[in-house]
Amino acid sequence: MDLVTGTLDRSADDIPRHIRLLHIGRNASAYDILRGATNTLRRARIDLVHVSGDEGLRHRSAIVAFLACVGYQSIPSADREGAPTESTEANEEPIFAVHERLLPDMSGTWPESAEDRLSRYCISPDDVVDLGAADQLEAVPADIGNRPAVRIAADATSALLLDERLEEKGLYRVHTAPPNEDGTSHITFVKRPPITCGSIGSLGRFGNHLFQYLFLQCYADDYGMNALNLPWAGDAIFNVAPGVDALPVLPHRFKEQSNVFEKSKLIHATGLHPATDFEGFFQYDTQYYRPHRAMIREQLAFKGAYRDRADQVQALFDAQDGPVAALHLRRGDYGYNIFFIAPEAWYLTWLETIADSKPTIYIASDDLELVLPAFEGWPVISERDLPPTDLPHGYFTDFVALSLADHVAISNSSFSFAASLLNTGARTFMRPSLPKRALIPYDPWNAPVLLRDMMAEDGPEGTFRTIEVKPKSLRKRLKKFFGRQK
């Protein structure tokens, strides 16, 4: 296919490997344009890029900056042989970009020599010997976006095999030279630049670690990078990429200052952040994570003994006469700032709306003795109704219950919100709202992880606030809350 037109679909699997003219069309938002272009640029050799339409023109400066970041240089259409010289619609100024695919700059202070970098990020002749290209392998010095690279001479058929084989090794094609007289081309591959999040497993608790991991994986998937993190609880529970014993020391660091989707400088940056260690909680509105839903659910599938425990929870639910409504009532460390105590009465009021279905109530709480009396008269089950387990990470049973229930009502907590992301069968998702003094519905894949529109201190003590925090010590307490590990 020589010509691709219309709005980019970042999830498309049928992107051709060589596109002569990529047209970014009228109805794409700037966000979709940039993310869609990222996906396409990773998969194809593109000679020209044409941006048009109302949205494209409105955000042209951001798009030009983005294209420059991935190695495209904006040029006037009249300067390109064979390119259209006139706009097809009024007020449109086509933007064309020459195909010079270079990686983002990887300069900085690296704690290793150039020779060590070449060894770490390149491949050996043995990697391509079965493709008949071993004698053509050539290690290129750090001149591709200041990165070491591998250049291989191959014909068109071998090139396709190389793409697939080297993709498995974390390398991808960044440049294809014109064919030689013998029909071969020099193809340049580079290792995906590493990114890390050294705070996974130490900054915050399980729910925080989970979103840190998800961010790192999604950012790497969006921009063709290699995500690395230290071991964390998810390694034992989920089908995740396992943590490594030691992280590379990278030359760049980025600390995310905002969890608000619209205010994040990281999400809306036009530049990329390769070779960067990220720090933050990354608990954005989940519209950011929604395009990666299939990958997230695949990686967060339970495994091993935890899969067996999930089966026990499912068997308990199946044994009930009606649907199961799982409630998360967080108490022990809640009662200040946005971490307010949601009264049991809010959950009881909501339960009355589904009472006709005769639900069984599963209570997930860090203080069952405190909350259970409020639900007298309802059929209640909890972790106590399951076989005892000596599995590490004792919170897992409640987590999996929230991910399997027919109805879910969470606290203002990343822990229970994360569990609801994995729930594919629930009919109802509810969460507490301080301004409304009630539970409100939410979509796990299109909502902020935590509600920040009101604080526990805005209500009477003993209702939403149980911990007295002086203003001067609030920041210290929040840091302690998020910084401790469980």
Secondary structure as UniProt FT lines:
FT   STRAND          3..4
FT   TURN            10..11
FT   STRAND          18..24
FT   TURN            26..27
FT   HELIX           30..43
FT   STRAND          45..51
FT   HELIX           53..58
FT   HELIX           60..69
FT   TURN            70..71
FT   STRAND          73..75
FT   HELIX           77..79
FT   TURN            81..82
FT   TURN            90..91
FT   STRAND          96..98
FT   HELIX           114..121
FT   HELIX           125..127
FT   HELIX           129..131
FT   HELIX           134..136
FT   STRAND          138..144
FT   TURN            145..146
FT   STRAND          147..154
FT   HELIX           156..168
FT   TURN            169..170
FT   STRAND          171..176
FT   TURN            181..182
FT   STRAND          185..191
FT   STRAND          194..196
FT   TURN            198..202
FT   HELIX           206..223
FT   STRAND          226..228
FT   HELIX           234..237
FT   STRAND          252..255
FT   HELIX           261..263
FT   TURN            265..268
FT   STRAND          276..279
FT   TURN            286..289
FT   HELIX           290..292
FT   HELIX           293..299
FT   HELIX           304..318
FT   STRAND          324..329
FT   TURN            332..333
FT   TURN            337..338
FT   HELIX           344..353
FT   HELIX           355..357
FT   STRAND          360..365
FT   HELIX           368..371
FT   HELIX           372..375
FT   TURN            376..377
FT   STRAND          380..381
FT   HELIX           383..385
FT   TURN            394..395
FT   HELIX           396..404
FT   STRAND          407..409
FT   HELIX           414..421
FT   STRAND          428..433
FT   TURN            434..437
FT   STRAND          438..441
FT   TURN            444..445
FT   HELIX           456..458
FT   TURN            462..464
FT   HELIX           471..483
//
